[in-house]
C-alpha cells in the first residue's frame, strides 16, 4: 500500500485524537436505514483499525432521525469495545435512555445561529441552551463526560457569515454549564483557514483554552484539510472526521460530507503526527461500508488506495 513520505512540519502537535463520527453523523444522513448488525460491524471494524473515539449513535426521537431509531439495540452490541463510545442526547429523555444502557460519554448539539436552532431544535439559541443546562448538570452528576457540539460556527445557509463574537458567546455558555469539550462545527463547509485562526484566537482571548476545543469541518468547498491544518497550527489536537467521508446534516440542505477520516490520516501521517490508526484497515472498512451502501466512497484516499489494490489483483 502506498503511504506518504513523512516530512514533519514545525510547531504542530505530535499526536491527534480523531473523533470518528461516521457511525452517527455519517449514517444519520442516509436515505435508507442501515441494518443494526451492519452498523455494529462498522463500529467494530473502526475500532479494529485503531480509532479510539467512535461516536456510536444518537438517542433522538425516531420521528426526527429514523435512521438512528435502533439506538437501544445497537449500543449493547458495541458497549464492550475498549474504546470511547460517545452518544448524542438531544434532551433529558435522550440522556435517560443513554444512561440506562451505561453510556459514559454524551454530547449535546447546540447552534450558533437562530435560524439553525429553529430548524434543528424548534427553539431559539437561548431556549436550546436552557434545555441543555439540566441535561449537562445531570450528566456531570452521574460522572459522564459531556461534549458540546456547536453548529454553524462559520456560516449559516439562511444568515450568511456568522460573527465571531456570536460564536464565542455560545461557546462560553456551554463551557460554563459544564461541558468538558466543544466541537466547533463548519456545518456548511464555508470556513477558510484565516477564519478558523480568527475564531480560535478570539476564544482564547475570552479564556477558552485550546485543549477544550475540537474542530468539525465539512468539505463542501474543498477546504476541510486546509482548515484542519490551520487548527493544528493553533494547537488543536482533537479533529472530528467520518470514515469514508460519510454524512452531512439532515437539517441543512447545503451541508455536504464530513472530512473523510482516511484523507485526514493521510495528511497527518505525512506530517509525522501520530493517530494510532492503521490506514489500510480503515480504508478496507470504508470500502466495505461503501459496498453495503451501494455506492463508491467519496473519500479520495479510499478511492486511490482501493484502485491501487484492484490493479494489484
Residue, then its C-alpha position, 0 to 999 in steps of 0.5 A: x500500500x502506498x503511504x506518504x513520505x513523512x516530512x514533519x512540519x514545525x510547531x504542530x502537535x505530535x499526536x491527534x485524537x480523531x473523533x470518528x463520527x461516521x457511525x452517527x453523523x455519517x449514517x444519520x444522513x442516509x436515505x435508507x436505514x442501515x441494518x443494526x448488525x451492519x452498523x455494529x460491524x462498522x463500529x467494530x471494524x473502526x475500532x479494529x483499525x485503531x480509532x479510539x473515539x467512535x461516536x456510536x449513535x444518537x438517542x433522538x426521537x425516531x420521528x426526527x432521525x429514523x435512521x438512528x431509531x435502533x439506538x437501544x439495540x445497537x449500543x449493547x452490541x458495541x458497549x464492550x469495545x475498549x474504546x470511547x463510545x460517545x452518544x448524542x442526547x438531544x434532551x433529558x429523555x435522550x440522556x435517560x435512555x443513554x444512561x440506562x444502557x451505561x453510556x459514559x460519554x454524551x454530547x449535546x448539539x447546540x447552534x450558533x445561529x437562530x435560524x439553525x436552532x429553529x430548524x434543528x431544535x424548534x427553539x431559539x439559541x437561548x431556549x436550546x441552551x436552557x434545555x441543555x443546562x439540566x441535561x449537562x448538570x445531570x450528566x456531570x452528576x452521574x460522572x459522564x463526560x459531556x461534549x458540546x457540539x456547536x453548529x454553524x460556527x462559520x456560516x449559516x445557509x439562511x444568515x450568511x457569515x456568522x460573527x465571531x463574537x456570536x460564536x464565542x458567546x455560545x461557546x462560553x455558555x456551554x463551557x460554563x454549564x459544564x461541558x468538558x469539550x466543544x466541537x466547533x462545527x463548519x456545518x456548511x463547509x464555508x470556513x477558510x483557514x484565516x477564519x478558523x485562526x480568527x475564531x480560535x484566537x478570539x476564544x482564547x482571548x475570552x479564556x477558552x483554552x485550546x485543549x477544550x476545543x475540537x474542530x468539525x469541518x465539512x468539505x463542501x468547498x474543498x477546504x476541510x484539510x486546509x482548515x484542519x491544518x490551520x487548527x493544528x497550527x493553533x494547537x488543536x489536537x482533537x479533529x472530528x472526521x467520518x470514515x469514508x467521508x460519510x454524512x452531512x446534516x439532515x437539517x441543512x440542505x447545503x451541508x455536504x460530507x464530513x472530512x473523510x477520516x482516511x484523507x485526514x490520516x493521510x495528511x497527518x501521517x505525512x506530517x509525522x503526527x501520530x493517530x494510532x490508526x492503521x490506514x489500510x484497515x480503515x480504508x478496507x472498512x470504508x470500502x466495505x461500508x461503501x459496498x453495503x451502501x451501494x455506492x463508491x466512497x467519496x473519500x479520495x484516499x479510499x478511492x486511490x488506495x482501493x484502485x491501487x489494490x484492484x490493479x494489484x489483483 
